[in-house]
Amino acid sequence: MKNQLAKIVDKLHKKPAWLRYRILSFVLGKTVKFVGTAGVKCKHLSLEKAVFKLSNRKKVRNHIGTIHAAASALVAETATGIALGMHIPDDKTPVLKSMNVAYVKRSTGGLIAEASLTQEQIEMLHKEEKGSMLIACTVTDQAGVEPVICSMEWAWTPRRR
């Protein structure tokens, strides 16, 4: 059974891609203010995967001109959180428990973060009242290099009224 987010994304898939992802980016940026401030943009969103982009703009740069470490983690957190959000039942609340982020190389240009859940993870979300899981995320830069290796541990609990 699809949750509210997946239903909204389904409706938006009737729109042209350029408009669909602009709307998703705008709504996410208004909902999660830090995502909007940093300028994280949705590039693809489906039940299979979530892809988000962060351009190397002045507001997210560090002292050496690359995307700041915190902004790199933010784009990965966004991709993993939305990948989870596409599957989590509406009566559950997702919470980020921990981040494992290794900065292995200096990035070039913007970053693309891609995350997805396995079928086992999706089944676990629907079977378990509460729990947690590691969600891997691939982060690549403009040169196609993976400067950040990360995984995020997301938990879920029953929604409190």
MDTraj code that builds the backbone (N, CA, C; nanometers):
import mdtraj as md
import numpy as np

residues = "MET LYS ASN GLN LEU ALA LYS ILE VAL ASP LYS LEU HIS LYS LYS PRO ALA TRP LEU ARG TYR ARG ILE LEU SER PHE VAL LEU GLY LYS THR VAL LYS PHE VAL GLY THR ALA GLY VAL LYS CYS LYS HIS LEU SER LEU GLU LYS ALA VAL PHE LYS LEU SER ASN ARG LYS LYS VAL ARG ASN HIS ILE GLY THR ILE HIS ALA ALA ALA SER ALA LEU VAL ALA GLU THR ALA THR GLY ILE ALA LEU GLY MET HIS ILE PRO ASP ASP LYS THR PRO VAL LEU LYS SER MET ASN VAL ALA TYR VAL LYS ARG SER THR GLY GLY LEU ILE ALA GLU ALA SER LEU THR GLN GLU GLN ILE GLU MET LEU HIS LYS GLU GLU LYS GLY SER MET LEU ILE ALA CYS THR VAL THR ASP GLN ALA GLY VAL GLU PRO VAL ILE CYS SER MET GLU TRP ALA TRP THR PRO ARG ARG ARG".split()
xyz = np.array([
    [0.0836, -0.1181, 0.0000],
    [0.0000, 0.0000, 0.0000],
    [0.0884, 0.1249, 0.0000],
    [0.0565, 0.2208, -0.0851],
    [0.1364, 0.3419, -0.0965],
    [0.1008, 0.4418, 0.0134],
    [0.2035, 0.5124, 0.0599],
    [0.1813, 0.6161, 0.1593],
    [0.1499, 0.7493, 0.0901],
    [0.1276, 0.8538, 0.1694],
    [0.0888, 0.9842, 0.1141],
    [0.1949, 1.0407, 0.0197],
    [0.3231, 1.0307, 0.0580],
    [0.4300, 1.0837, -0.0277],
    [0.4318, 1.0126, -0.1623],
    [0.4237, 0.8817, -0.1620],
    [0.4249, 0.8055, -0.2875],
    [0.3046, 0.8407, -0.3751],
    [0.1890, 0.8649, -0.3133],
    [0.0701, 0.9044, -0.3900],
    [0.0885, 1.0417, -0.4544],
    [0.1485, 1.1342, -0.3805],
    [0.1745, 1.2680, -0.4355],
    [0.2726, 1.2590, -0.5518],
    [0.3772, 1.1803, -0.5351],
    [0.4771, 1.1641, -0.6418],
    [0.4119, 1.1009, -0.7645],
    [0.3231, 1.0039, -0.7437],
    [0.2493, 0.9434, -0.8563],
    [0.1705, 1.0490, -0.9334],
    [0.1009, 1.1359, -0.8609],
    [0.0230, 1.2417, -0.9262],
    [0.1139, 1.3372, -1.0037],
    [0.2280, 1.3685, -0.9452],
    [0.3215, 1.4601, -1.0114],
    [0.3853, 1.3989, -1.1354],
    [0.3882, 1.2666, -1.1448],
    [0.4478, 1.2017, -1.2620],
    [0.3663, 1.2264, -1.3889],
    [0.2477, 1.2830, -1.3749],
    [0.1681, 1.3204, -1.4920],
    [0.2163, 1.4532, -1.5504],
    [0.2932, 1.5268, -1.4730],
    [0.3473, 1.6557, -1.5166],
    [0.4792, 1.6326, -1.5913],
    [0.5223, 1.7307, -1.6716],
    [0.6540, 1.7191, -1.7366],
    [0.7644, 1.7108, -1.6304],
    [0.8715, 1.6384, -1.6598],
    [0.9796, 1.6158, -1.5629],
    [1.0354, 1.7463, -1.5059],
    [1.0562, 1.8471, -1.5914],
    [1.1148, 1.9721, -1.5432],
    [1.0267, 2.0374, -1.4374],
    [0.8943, 2.0280, -1.4529],
    [0.8018, 2.0880, -1.3579],
    [0.7874, 1.9997, -1.2338],
    [0.7785, 1.8703, -1.2547],
    [0.7619, 1.7738, -1.1459],
    [0.8726, 1.7897, -1.0415],
    [0.9975, 1.7936, -1.0868],
    [1.1103, 1.7992, -0.9929],
    [1.1286, 1.9387, -0.9346],
    [1.0850, 2.0399, -1.0067],
    [1.0879, 2.1750, -0.9518],
    [0.9877, 2.1851, -0.8365],
    [0.8691, 2.1273, -0.8544],
    [0.7667, 2.1280, -0.7489],
    [0.8148, 2.0485, -0.6275],
    [0.8683, 1.9291, -0.6508],
    [0.9176, 1.8467, -0.5399],
    [1.0286, 1.9181, -0.4633],
    [1.1196, 1.9810, -0.5343],
    [1.2296, 2.0539, -0.4693],
    [1.1762, 2.1692, -0.3869],
    [1.0798, 2.2435, -0.4419],
    [1.0213, 2.3578, -0.3721],
    [0.9515, 2.3129, -0.2435],
    [0.8681, 2.2102, -0.2540],
    [0.7928, 2.1626, -0.1369],
    [0.8876, 2.1079, -0.0302],
    [0.9882, 2.0315, -0.0707],
    [1.0845, 1.9788, 0.0254],
    [1.1604, 2.0928, 0.0929],
    [1.1999, 2.1936, 0.0154],
    [1.2718, 2.3078, 0.0705],
    [1.1898, 2.3894, 0.1681],
    [1.0590, 2.3941, 0.1476],
    [0.9705, 2.4644, 0.2413],
    [0.9436, 2.3812, 0.3666],
    [0.9429, 2.2487, 0.3491],
    [0.9163, 2.1593, 0.4615],
    [1.0392, 2.1442, 0.5509],
    [1.1553, 2.1241, 0.4885],
    [1.2820, 2.1103, 0.5609],
    [1.3655, 2.2328, 0.5237],
    [1.3614, 2.3333, 0.6081],
    [1.4189, 2.4645, 0.5756],
    [1.5674, 2.4582, 0.5369],
    [1.6465, 2.3767, 0.6048],
    [1.7898, 2.3682, 0.5755],
    [1.8141, 2.3161, 0.4337],
    [1.7307, 2.2236, 0.3890],
    [1.7400, 2.1708, 0.2523],
    [1.7130, 2.2834, 0.1525],
    [1.6133, 2.3653, 0.1809],
    [1.5820, 2.4779, 0.0941],
    [1.6916, 2.5831, 0.0944],
    [1.7453, 2.6139, 0.2114],
    [1.8514, 2.7131, 0.2228],
    [1.9766, 2.6692, 0.1460],
    [2.0123, 2.5426, 0.1571],
    [2.1309, 2.4900, 0.0882],
    [2.1087, 2.4780, -0.0624],
    [1.9837, 2.4643, -0.1035],
    [1.9539, 2.4524, -0.2461],
    [1.9589, 2.3099, -0.2988],
    [1.9291, 2.2121, -0.2133],
    [1.9230, 2.0727, -0.2577],
    [1.8049, 2.0581, -0.3530],
    [1.8275, 1.9972, -0.4678],
    [1.7244, 1.9824, -0.5708],
    [1.6974, 1.8349, -0.6001],
    [1.5720, 1.8033, -0.6199],
    [1.5315, 1.6678, -0.6583],
    [1.5579, 1.6491, -0.8077],
    [1.6271, 1.5422, -0.8436],
    [1.6540, 1.5119, -0.9840],
    [1.5715, 1.3919, -1.0316],
    [1.5390, 1.3014, -0.9402],
    [1.4576, 1.1836, -0.9729],
    [1.4003, 1.1297, -0.8431],
    [1.2737, 1.0929, -0.8464],
    [1.2115, 1.0323, -0.7291],
    [1.1073, 0.9320, -0.7747],
    [1.1268, 0.8084, -0.7320],
    [1.0336, 0.7002, -0.7615],
    [1.0396, 0.6020, -0.6454],
    [0.9587, 0.4971, -0.6526],
    [0.9641, 0.3941, -0.5488],
    [1.0983, 0.3215, -0.5505],
    [1.1653, 0.3223, -0.6639],
    [1.2915, 0.2504, -0.6780],
    [1.4118, 0.3281, -0.6262],
    [1.4137, 0.4611, -0.6475],
    [1.5302, 0.5380, -0.6021],
    [1.4983, 0.6857, -0.5862],
    [1.5847, 0.7499, -0.5075],
    [1.5775, 0.8945, -0.4852],
    [1.7125, 0.9535, -0.5238],
    [1.7095, 1.0556, -0.6093],
    [1.8321, 1.1199, -0.6553],
    [1.8197, 1.2700, -0.6309],
    [1.9174, 1.3255, -0.5586],
    [1.9183, 1.4673, -0.5269],
    [2.0516, 1.5287, -0.5648],
    [2.0470, 1.6579, -0.5999],
    [2.1661, 1.7290, -0.6464],
    [2.1902, 1.8510, -0.5586],
    [2.3182, 1.8785, -0.5361],
    [2.3584, 2.0002, -0.4672],
    [2.4660, 2.0668, -0.5513],
    [2.4355, 2.1856, -0.6031],
    [2.5318, 2.2585, -0.6852],
    [2.6360, 2.3257, -0.5963],
    [2.7562, 2.3401, -0.6510],
    [2.8645, 2.4067, -0.5786],
    [2.8451, 2.5578, -0.5924],
    [2.7651, 2.6119, -0.5021],
    [2.7372, 2.7553, -0.5014],
    [2.8016, 2.8176, -0.3785],
    [2.8176, 2.9468, -0.3819],
    [2.8868, 3.0191, -0.2750],
    [2.8342, 2.9852, -0.1352],
    [2.7024, 2.9751, -0.1201],
    [2.6448, 2.9548, 0.0136],
    [2.6746, 2.8184, 0.0743],
    [2.7208, 2.7204, -0.0058],
    [2.7518, 2.5876, 0.0499],
    [2.9008, 2.5520, 0.0386],
    [2.9837, 2.6481, 0.0000],
    [3.1274, 2.6214, -0.0156],
    [3.2023, 2.6338, 0.1158],
    [3.3126, 2.5607, 0.1222],
    [3.4040, 2.5720, 0.2352],
    [3.5200, 2.6654, 0.1988],
    [3.6222, 2.6686, 0.2801],
    [3.7351, 2.7596, 0.2598],
    [3.8249, 2.7218, 0.1416],
    [3.8091, 2.6005, 0.0855],
    [3.8908, 2.5599, -0.0302],
    [3.8097, 2.5563, -0.1597],
    [3.6863, 2.6063, -0.1531],
    [3.6055, 2.6205, -0.2735],
    [3.5248, 2.4982, -0.3140],
    [3.5269, 2.3936, -0.2318],
    [3.4454, 2.2753, -0.2607],
    [3.3214, 2.2781, -0.1722],
    [3.2299, 2.1860, -0.1952],
    [3.1087, 2.1808, -0.1129],
    [3.1471, 2.1415, 0.0297],
    [3.0962, 2.2173, 0.1244],
    [3.1251, 2.1974, 0.2661],
    [3.0867, 2.0564, 0.3105],
    [3.1597, 2.0020, 0.4060],
    [3.1338, 1.8672, 0.4566],
    [2.9901, 1.8512, 0.5059],
    [2.9401, 1.9502, 0.5773],
    [2.8028, 1.9412, 0.6292],
    [2.7013, 1.9405, 0.5156],
    [2.7266, 2.0172, 0.4111],
    [2.6361, 2.0195, 0.2957],
    [2.6422, 1.8871, 0.2199],
    [2.7606, 1.8257, 0.2142],
    [2.7751, 1.6940, 0.1510],
    [2.6918, 1.5903, 0.2264],
    [2.6982, 1.5967, 0.3584],
    [2.6181, 1.5050, 0.4400],
    [2.4691, 1.5344, 0.4237],
    [2.4336, 1.6611, 0.4100],
    [2.2929, 1.6992, 0.3934],
    [2.2316, 1.6394, 0.2676],
    [2.3015, 1.6442, 0.1551],
    [2.2448, 1.5901, 0.0314],
    [2.2297, 1.4382, 0.0427],
    [2.3223, 1.3715, 0.1118],
    [2.3102, 1.2268, 0.1334],
    [2.1951, 1.1953, 0.2290],
    [2.1825, 1.2743, 0.3349],
    [2.0720, 1.2544, 0.4291],
    [1.9380, 1.2743, 0.3592],
    [1.9304, 1.3727, 0.2729],
    [1.8065, 1.3999, 0.2001],
    [1.7687, 1.2820, 0.1108],
    [1.8648, 1.2306, 0.0364],
    [1.8368, 1.1177, -0.0538],
    [1.7925, 0.9939, 0.0238],
    [1.8625, 0.9617, 0.1315],
    [1.8254, 0.8426, 0.2084],
    [1.6924, 0.8622, 0.2803],
    [1.6712, 0.9814, 0.3337],
    [1.5457, 1.0089, 0.4043],
    [1.4247, 1.0028, 0.3132],
    [1.4381, 1.0556, 0.1921],
    [1.3256, 1.0523, 0.0984],
    [1.3065, 0.9114, 0.0420],
    [1.4160, 0.8371, 0.0215],
    [1.4029, 0.6970, -0.0222],
    [1.3227, 0.6185, 0.0820],
    [1.3525, 0.6413, 0.2091],
    [1.2765, 0.5784, 0.3174],
    [1.1335, 0.6334, 0.3177],
    [1.1212, 0.7650, 0.3007],
    [0.9905, 0.8296, 0.3037],
    [0.8937, 0.7798, 0.1976],
    [0.9446, 0.7305, 0.0872],
    [0.8581, 0.6777, -0.0190],
    [0.7915, 0.5457, 0.0214],
    [0.8433, 0.4815, 0.1252],
    [0.7931, 0.3486, 0.1632],
    [0.7377, 0.3397, 0.3047],
    [0.7725, 0.4331, 0.3896],
    [0.7329, 0.4217, 0.5296],
    [0.5808, 0.4402, 0.5433],
    [0.5151, 0.3539, 0.6184],
    [0.3702, 0.3691, 0.6371],
    [0.3371, 0.5039, 0.7019],
    [0.2201, 0.5577, 0.6682],
    [0.1793, 0.6889, 0.7172],
    [0.1666, 0.6960, 0.8693],
    [0.1515, 0.5828, 0.9359],
    [0.1379, 0.5843, 1.0814],
    [0.2723, 0.5730, 1.1538],
    [0.3829, 0.5856, 1.0797],
    [0.5177, 0.5787, 1.1381],
    [0.5888, 0.7121, 1.1177],
    [0.6821, 0.7428, 1.2070],
    [0.7634, 0.8637, 1.1977],
    [0.9096, 0.8243, 1.1758],
    [0.9723, 0.8752, 1.0691],
    [1.1145, 0.8456, 1.0474],
    [1.2040, 0.9419, 1.1260],
    [1.3158, 0.8906, 1.1765],
    [1.4120, 0.9711, 1.2511],
    [1.5523, 0.9250, 1.2138],
    [1.6396, 1.0187, 1.1820],
    [1.7791, 0.9848, 1.1542],
    [1.8487, 0.9532, 1.2856],
    [1.9072, 0.8331, 1.2953],
    [1.9768, 0.7915, 1.4176],
    [2.1251, 0.8231, 1.4126],
    [2.1878, 0.7929, 1.2989],
    [2.3313, 0.8187, 1.2887],
    [2.3732, 0.8315, 1.1431],
    [2.4865, 0.8973, 1.1251],
    [2.5442, 0.9153, 0.9921],
    [2.6861, 0.8598, 0.9953],
    [2.7208, 0.7855, 0.8936],
    [2.8591, 0.7420, 0.8770],
    [2.9057, 0.8030, 0.7456],
    [2.9871, 0.9072, 0.7548],
    [3.0292, 0.9822, 0.6370],
    [3.1811, 0.9874, 0.6333],
    [3.2391, 0.9348, 0.5273],
    [3.3840, 0.9381, 0.5085],
    [3.4154, 1.0261, 0.3883],
    [3.4955, 1.1269, 0.4117],
    [3.5365, 1.2178, 0.3050],
    [3.6698, 1.1670, 0.2513],
    [3.6655, 1.1035, 0.1349],
    [3.7839, 1.0334, 0.0841],
    [3.8585, 1.1082, -0.0258],
    [3.7967, 1.2082, -0.0835],
    [3.8606, 1.2822, -0.1919],
    [3.7964, 1.4192, -0.2030],
    [3.8733, 1.5157, -0.2493],
    [3.8203, 1.6499, -0.2723],
    [3.7205, 1.6430, -0.3882],
    [3.6048, 1.7043, -0.3708],
    [3.5029, 1.6983, -0.4762],
    [3.5273, 1.8037, -0.5837],
    [3.4724, 1.7766, -0.7007],
    [3.4798, 1.8690, -0.8137],
    [3.3379, 1.9082, -0.8512],
    [3.3067, 2.0363, -0.8439],
    [3.1738, 2.0823, -0.8824],
    [3.0657, 2.0374, -0.7861],
    [2.9462, 2.0154, -0.8414],
    [2.8308, 1.9761, -0.7614],
    [2.8323, 1.8287, -0.7235],
    [2.7376, 1.7912, -0.6390],
    [2.7256, 1.6527, -0.5932],
    [2.5877, 1.5963, -0.6279],
    [2.5865, 1.4679, -0.6594],
    [2.4626, 1.3937, -0.6825],
    [2.4591, 1.2798, -0.5801],
    [2.3502, 1.2706, -0.5048],
    [2.3325, 1.1637, -0.4066],
    [2.2182, 1.0739, -0.4518],
    [2.2440, 0.9436, -0.4514],
    [2.1437, 0.8462, -0.4952],
    [2.1279, 0.7388, -0.3880],
    [2.0027, 0.7135, -0.3498],
    [1.9734, 0.6138, -0.2470],
    [1.8514, 0.5323, -0.2852],
    [1.8485, 0.4094, -0.2380],
    [1.7323, 0.3225, -0.2579],
    [1.7275, 0.2195, -0.1465],
    [1.6112, 0.1604, -0.1296],
    [1.5926, 0.0552, -0.0304],
    [1.5847, -0.0796, -0.1004],
    [1.6308, -0.1823, -0.0315],
    [1.6173, -0.3175, -0.0851],
    [1.4745, -0.3657, -0.0575],
    [1.4344, -0.4709, -0.1244],
    [1.3013, -0.5274, -0.1013],
    [1.2882, -0.5748, 0.0436],
    [1.3952, -0.6278, 0.1001],
    [1.3932, -0.6735, 0.2400],
    [1.3702, -0.5556, 0.3352],
    [1.4339, -0.4418, 0.3059],
    [1.4151, -0.3239, 0.3900],
    [1.2714, -0.2736, 0.3823],
    [1.2149, -0.2742, 0.2637],
    [1.0765, -0.2290, 0.2458],
    [0.9816, -0.3192, 0.3244],
    [1.0023, -0.4494, 0.3159],
    [0.9188, -0.5439, 0.3898],
    [0.9321, -0.5236, 0.5401],
    [1.0542, -0.4968, 0.5850],
    [1.0786, -0.4739, 0.7275],
    [1.0018, -0.3513, 0.7776],
    [0.9977, -0.2455, 0.6961],
    [0.9234, -0.1243, 0.7326],
    [0.7762, -0.1527, 0.7566],
    [0.7209, -0.2428, 0.6772],
    [0.5780, -0.2726, 0.6871],
    [0.5459, -0.3766, 0.7941],
    [0.6430, -0.4606, 0.8279],
    [0.6191, -0.5658, 0.9276],
    [0.6457, -0.5212, 1.0706],
    [0.7526, -0.4439, 1.0898],
    [0.7969, -0.4067, 1.2247],
    [0.7287, -0.2780, 1.2704],
    [0.6796, -0.2777, 1.3922],
    [0.6164, -0.1588, 1.4495],
    [0.7174, -0.0447, 1.4625],
    [0.8397, -0.0802, 1.5041],
    [0.9490, 0.0162, 1.5096],
    [1.0785, -0.0579, 1.4847],
    [1.1792, 0.0154, 1.4433],
    [1.3072, -0.0468, 1.4131],
    [1.4020, 0.0534, 1.3510],
    [1.5116, 0.0019, 1.2960],
    [1.6077, 0.0883, 1.2285],
    [1.6787, 0.0101, 1.1195],
    [1.7374, 0.0843, 1.0255],
    [1.8100, 0.0211, 0.9162],
    [1.9146, 0.1171, 0.8615],
    [2.0222, 0.0601, 0.8095],
    [2.1239, 0.1378, 0.7402],
    [2.0822, 0.1524, 0.5954],
    [2.0876, 0.2741, 0.5450],
    [2.0569, 0.2995, 0.4050],
    [2.1820, 0.3569, 0.3403],
    [2.2334, 0.2846, 0.2429],
    [2.3530, 0.3292, 0.1728],
    [2.3174, 0.4403, 0.0751],
    [2.4159, 0.5233, 0.0482],
    [2.3958, 0.6344, -0.0442],
    [2.5233, 0.6509, -0.1268],
    [2.5068, 0.6608, -0.2568],
    [2.6197, 0.6871, -0.3449],
    [2.6222, 0.8359, -0.3750],
    [2.7351, 0.8996, -0.3456],
    [2.7515, 1.0422, -0.3718],
    [2.8643, 1.0584, -0.4728],
    [2.8309, 1.1158, -0.5877],
    [2.9315, 1.1386, -0.6910],
    [2.9392, 1.2875, -0.7227],
    [3.0563, 1.3292, -0.7706],
    [3.0737, 1.4693, -0.8067],
    [3.0621, 1.4874, -0.9574],
    [3.0869, 1.6075, -1.0031],
    [3.0736, 1.6405, -1.1443],
    [3.1682, 1.5588, -1.2327],
    [3.2816, 1.5167, -1.1773],
    [3.3790, 1.4388, -1.2527],
    [3.3468, 1.2888, -1.2510],
    [3.2377, 1.2504, -1.1826],
    [3.1997, 1.1095, -1.1742],
    [3.2733, 1.0326, -1.0652],
    [3.3455, 1.1043, -0.9801],
    [3.4211, 1.0449, -0.8705],
    [3.3320, 1.0406, -0.7464],
    [3.3562, 0.9443, -0.6585],
    [3.2802, 0.9314, -0.5341],
    [3.3633, 0.9896, -0.4194],
    [3.3517, 1.1213, -0.3933],
    [3.4351, 1.1842, -0.2908],
    [3.3883, 1.1585, -0.1479],
    [3.2635, 1.1158, -0.1345],
    [3.2046, 1.0916, -0.0033],
    [3.1453, 0.9514, -0.0035],
    [3.1834, 0.8717, 0.0959],
    [3.1248, 0.7381, 0.1112],
    [3.0437, 0.7415, 0.2399],
    [2.9161, 0.7081, 0.2282],
    [2.8321, 0.7249, 0.3467],
    [2.7174, 0.6245, 0.3526],
    [2.6677, 0.6122, 0.4734],
    [2.5429, 0.5402, 0.4971],
    [2.4756, 0.6095, 0.6152],
    [2.3452, 0.6057, 0.6144],
    [2.2670, 0.6711, 0.7185],
    [2.1823, 0.5657, 0.7877],
    [2.1780, 0.5715, 0.9200],
    [2.0909, 0.4807, 0.9943],
    [1.9626, 0.5553, 1.0279],
    [1.8538, 0.5064, 0.9708],
    [1.7219, 0.5647, 0.9936],
    [1.6406, 0.4725, 1.0825],
    [1.5665, 0.5311, 1.1727],
    [1.4760, 0.4564, 1.2602],
    [1.3333, 0.5006, 1.2311],
    [1.2393, 0.4200, 1.2756],
    [1.0989, 0.4581, 1.2660],
    [1.0271, 0.4107, 1.3906],
    [0.9288, 0.4892, 1.4302],
    [0.8473, 0.4570, 1.5470],
    [0.7026, 0.4912, 1.5134],
    [0.6077, 0.4391, 1.5900],
    [0.4678, 0.4760, 1.5654],
    [0.4500, 0.6268, 1.5836],
    [0.3710, 0.6864, 1.4984],
    [0.3445, 0.8314, 1.5047],
    [0.2659, 0.8610, 1.6310],
    [0.3103, 0.9637, 1.7026],
    [0.2394, 1.0070, 1.8239],
    [0.1345, 1.1098, 1.7860],
    [0.0207, 1.1024, 1.8495],
    [-0.0880, 1.1963, 1.8185],
    [-0.0769, 1.3229, 1.9005],
])
top = md.Topology()
chain = top.add_chain()
for i, resn in enumerate(residues, 1):
    res = top.add_residue(resn, chain, resSeq=i)
    for name in ("N", "CA", "C"):
        top.add_atom(name, md.element.get_by_symbol(name[0]), res)
traj = md.Trajectory(xyz[None], top)
